[in-house]
Amino acid sequence: MTPLVVRPEPQSESLCRQLAAAGHQPVTCPLLDFAAGRDISRLGPKLALCGPRDYVIAVSVQAVTFADNALKSQNRPWPDTHYIAVGEATAQAFASIGIRRVSVPDDPRSEGIIALPELQQPAGRQVIILRGDGGRDLIAPTLEAWGARVRYCEVYRRQYRPDPDGGLVKGWQRQGVDSIIVTSGGLLNHLFQLAATRAKDWLLSRLLIVPSERVAQAAKTLGFTLVINAEGASNQALLKALDERKRNDK
């Protein structure tokens, strides 16, 4: 198959290598990049207030990476506290900087985080949520209702790639893209905006691989009819979903 991979680097390159090794012909076109967020300069003082009974929640690999770089530039350590990662990839990002005692929910979404046993009685505890600009707003209201003191820290912001003349979409069509791998709701919406005015029918007829049921439902609302939920955003989960479809098409 010829899947279009739009996730950011370096994840895009890594996924494309595995797809090619499995016999696919991936087309890579990262549509998203990241920059430091508006709260990055205040990260150190915020984390310094965390103690052993408090929590730091990272919602993505980028949240860990940008926070760690900021702390290093500020010559500040990560605090001795409870760490929570939204998924295994984010937990691995924590491990890569020396933080290995990290809780990871079975469900890699906000719903999974608030269902963790250690967060069921957060009253009086401080929670710092490391995230990007925008995103879902479920964790903070829920934990605040349970008595926690929650503060967001926007450590990165998203920068989506434009396509003013439609050249990207035309290139995907020329290269015979028959499937698209999308790893977030934000990327899905941006992809749709790029193609909707010039190649909507073509886009909606592609096989779409997504990481969760939430993104799958969003895709169906936009009009996609061939949607597979890979149940994860790891390379292994995405490749498995595409391979299963390839075998079924034979």
C-alpha positions as CSV (number, residue, x, y, z in Angstrom):
1,M,0.0,0.0,0.0
2,T,1.0,3.7,-0.4
3,P,0.2,5.3,3.0
4,L,0.6,9.0,3.6
5,V,2.2,9.7,6.9
6,V,1.6,13.2,8.3
7,R,2.7,12.9,11.9
8,P,5.6,15.2,13.0
9,E,9.3,14.4,12.9
10,P,11.1,12.4,14.2
11,Q,8.1,10.0,14.6
12,S,7.3,10.3,10.9
13,E,10.7,9.1,9.7
14,S,10.7,6.2,12.2
15,L,7.2,5.1,11.1
16,C,8.1,5.3,7.4
17,R,11.2,3.1,7.9
18,Q,9.0,0.4,9.5
19,L,6.3,0.7,6.8
20,A,8.9,0.4,4.0
21,A,10.5,-2.6,5.8
22,A,7.1,-4.3,5.8
23,G,6.7,-3.8,2.0
24,H,4.6,-0.6,1.9
25,Q,5.6,2.5,-0.1
26,P,5.0,5.3,2.4
27,V,4.8,9.0,1.4
28,T,6.0,11.2,4.2
29,C,4.7,14.8,4.6
30,P,4.8,16.0,8.2
31,L,2.0,18.6,8.7
32,L,2.9,19.5,12.2
33,D,5.9,21.0,14.0
34,F,6.3,22.3,17.6
35,A,7.8,25.4,19.3
36,A,8.2,26.5,22.9
37,G,4.9,27.4,24.6
38,R,3.9,30.6,26.4
39,D,4.4,29.1,29.9
40,I,7.9,27.6,29.3
41,S,9.7,30.4,31.2
42,R,7.5,29.8,34.3
43,L,7.9,26.0,34.3
44,G,10.8,25.8,36.8
45,P,9.0,27.9,39.5
46,K,5.8,26.0,39.0
47,L,7.4,22.5,39.3
48,A,9.5,23.7,42.3
49,L,6.3,23.9,44.3
50,C,5.6,20.2,43.8
51,G,6.3,17.8,46.7
52,P,6.2,14.0,47.1
53,R,2.4,13.9,47.5
54,D,1.7,16.0,44.3
55,Y,1.5,15.0,40.7
56,V,3.0,16.0,37.3
57,I,1.0,14.8,34.3
58,A,2.5,14.9,30.8
59,V,0.0,14.5,27.9
60,S,2.5,13.9,25.1
61,V,6.1,13.1,24.3
62,Q,6.5,16.8,23.2
63,A,5.4,17.9,26.7
64,V,8.2,15.9,28.3
65,T,10.8,17.0,25.7
66,F,10.1,20.7,25.9
67,A,9.8,20.7,29.7
68,D,13.1,18.9,30.1
69,N,14.9,21.2,27.7
70,A,13.5,24.2,29.6
71,L,14.6,22.9,33.0
72,K,18.1,22.2,31.8
73,S,18.3,25.8,30.4
74,Q,17.1,27.1,33.8
75,N,19.5,24.8,35.7
76,R,16.5,23.3,37.6
77,P,15.9,19.6,38.5
78,W,12.7,17.7,38.0
79,P,10.9,17.5,41.4
80,D,10.6,14.5,43.6
81,T,6.9,13.8,43.0
82,H,4.4,11.4,41.3
83,Y,4.7,11.3,37.5
84,I,1.9,10.3,35.1
85,A,2.2,9.8,31.4
86,V,-0.8,9.6,29.0
87,G,0.7,6.6,27.2
88,E,3.7,4.3,26.8
89,A,5.5,6.6,24.4
90,T,5.3,9.5,26.9
91,A,6.4,7.2,29.7
92,Q,9.4,6.2,27.5
93,A,10.2,9.9,27.1
94,F,10.3,10.3,30.9
95,A,12.5,7.2,31.1
96,S,14.9,8.7,28.6
97,I,15.6,11.6,30.9
98,G,15.9,9.4,34.0
99,I,12.4,9.4,35.4
100,R,11.3,5.7,35.4
101,R,8.6,5.6,38.2
102,V,5.8,6.7,36.0
103,S,2.1,5.7,36.1
104,V,0.5,4.9,32.7
105,P,-3.2,4.3,32.2
106,D,-4.5,1.4,30.2
107,D,-6.6,3.9,28.2
108,P,-4.2,6.5,26.6
109,R,-6.7,9.3,26.9
110,S,-7.8,11.9,29.4
111,E,-10.4,9.4,30.6
112,G,-7.7,6.9,31.3
113,I,-5.7,9.3,33.4
114,I,-8.6,10.4,35.6
115,A,-9.4,6.7,36.1
116,L,-6.0,5.9,37.6
117,P,-6.3,4.5,41.2
118,E,-3.8,7.0,42.6
119,L,-5.8,9.9,41.4
120,Q,-9.1,8.9,43.0
121,Q,-8.5,10.9,46.2
122,P,-6.5,14.0,45.1
123,A,-8.1,16.5,47.6
124,G,-5.5,19.0,48.8
125,R,-2.8,17.9,46.4
126,Q,-1.2,19.9,43.6
127,V,-1.4,18.7,40.0
128,I,0.7,20.3,37.2
129,I,-0.4,19.3,33.7
130,L,2.3,19.7,31.0
131,R,0.7,20.2,27.6
132,G,0.6,22.1,24.4
133,D,-1.7,24.9,23.3
134,G,-5.3,23.9,23.1
135,G,-6.3,20.3,23.5
136,R,-9.0,18.6,25.5
137,D,-10.0,20.1,28.9
138,L,-11.3,17.2,30.9
139,I,-8.5,16.3,33.4
140,A,-8.4,19.7,35.2
141,P,-12.2,20.2,35.8
142,T,-12.5,16.6,37.0
143,L,-9.6,16.7,39.5
144,E,-10.6,20.2,40.7
145,A,-14.1,18.9,41.4
146,W,-12.4,16.2,43.6
147,G,-10.5,18.8,45.5
148,A,-7.1,19.0,43.8
149,R,-5.3,22.2,43.0
150,V,-4.7,22.0,39.2
151,R,-2.6,24.2,37.0
152,Y,-1.8,23.9,33.3
153,C,1.6,24.6,32.0
154,E,1.7,25.2,28.2
155,V,5.2,24.1,27.4
156,Y,4.8,23.8,23.6
157,R,2.6,25.1,20.8
158,R,1.6,23.5,17.5
159,Q,2.5,24.9,14.1
160,Y,0.6,23.3,11.2
161,R,2.0,23.3,7.7
162,P,0.0,25.4,5.2
163,D,-0.7,24.5,1.6
164,P,-1.9,27.8,0.0
165,D,-1.6,26.6,-3.6
166,G,-2.7,23.0,-3.1
167,G,0.6,21.7,-4.1
168,L,0.8,19.2,-1.3
169,V,-2.5,17.6,-2.0
170,K,-1.7,17.4,-5.8
171,G,1.5,15.7,-4.9
172,W,-0.2,13.1,-2.8
173,Q,-2.6,12.3,-5.7
174,R,0.3,12.0,-8.2
175,Q,2.1,9.6,-5.9
176,G,-0.9,7.3,-5.7
177,V,-1.6,7.6,-2.0
178,D,-4.3,5.1,-1.1
179,S,-4.3,5.4,2.7
180,I,-3.6,8.0,5.3
181,I,-2.2,7.6,8.8
182,V,-3.4,10.3,11.2
183,T,-2.3,10.3,14.8
184,S,-4.4,13.0,16.4
185,G,-7.7,14.9,16.1
186,G,-5.8,18.1,15.4
187,L,-3.9,16.6,12.4
188,L,-7.2,15.1,11.1
189,N,-8.9,18.5,11.1
190,H,-5.9,20.2,9.5
191,L,-5.6,17.5,6.8
192,F,-9.3,17.9,6.0
193,Q,-9.0,21.7,5.8
194,L,-6.1,21.4,3.3
195,A,-7.9,19.0,1.0
196,A,-11.6,19.9,1.4
197,T,-11.7,22.8,-1.1
198,R,-9.8,21.0,-3.9
199,A,-9.9,17.3,-3.4
200,K,-12.6,16.5,-0.9
201,D,-14.0,13.4,-2.6
202,W,-10.5,12.0,-3.2
203,L,-9.6,12.6,0.5
204,L,-12.7,11.0,1.9
205,S,-12.3,7.9,-0.3
206,R,-8.9,7.1,1.2
207,L,-8.5,4.4,3.9
208,L,-7.8,6.2,7.1
209,I,-5.8,4.7,10.0
210,V,-6.4,6.5,13.4
211,P,-5.2,6.0,17.0
212,S,-8.4,6.0,18.9
213,E,-12.2,5.6,18.8
214,R,-12.5,9.4,19.5
215,V,-10.6,10.3,16.4
216,A,-12.4,7.6,14.4
217,Q,-15.7,9.1,15.3
218,A,-14.5,12.6,14.3
219,A,-13.3,11.2,11.0
220,K,-16.7,9.6,10.3
221,T,-18.4,12.9,11.1
222,L,-16.2,14.6,8.5
223,G,-17.4,12.0,5.9
224,F,-14.6,9.3,5.9
225,T,-16.1,5.9,5.3
226,L,-13.0,3.6,5.4
227,V,-11.7,4.2,9.0
228,I,-9.6,1.7,11.0
229,N,-9.0,2.3,14.7
230,A,-5.4,1.1,15.4
231,E,-6.1,1.5,19.2
232,G,-2.8,3.3,19.7
233,A,-0.4,5.7,18.1
234,S,2.7,3.5,18.3
235,N,4.5,2.5,15.1
236,Q,3.6,-1.1,15.9
237,A,-0.1,-0.5,16.3
238,L,-0.3,1.7,13.2
239,L,1.6,-0.8,11.1
240,K,-0.5,-3.7,12.4
241,A,-3.7,-2.0,11.4
242,L,-2.4,-1.2,7.9
243,D,-1.1,-4.8,7.4
244,E,-4.4,-6.3,8.5
245,R,-6.2,-4.2,5.9
246,K,-3.7,-5.2,3.2
247,R,-4.2,-8.9,3.9
248,N,-7.9,-8.5,3.9
249,D,-7.7,-6.8,0.4
250,K,-5.9,-9.8,-1.1
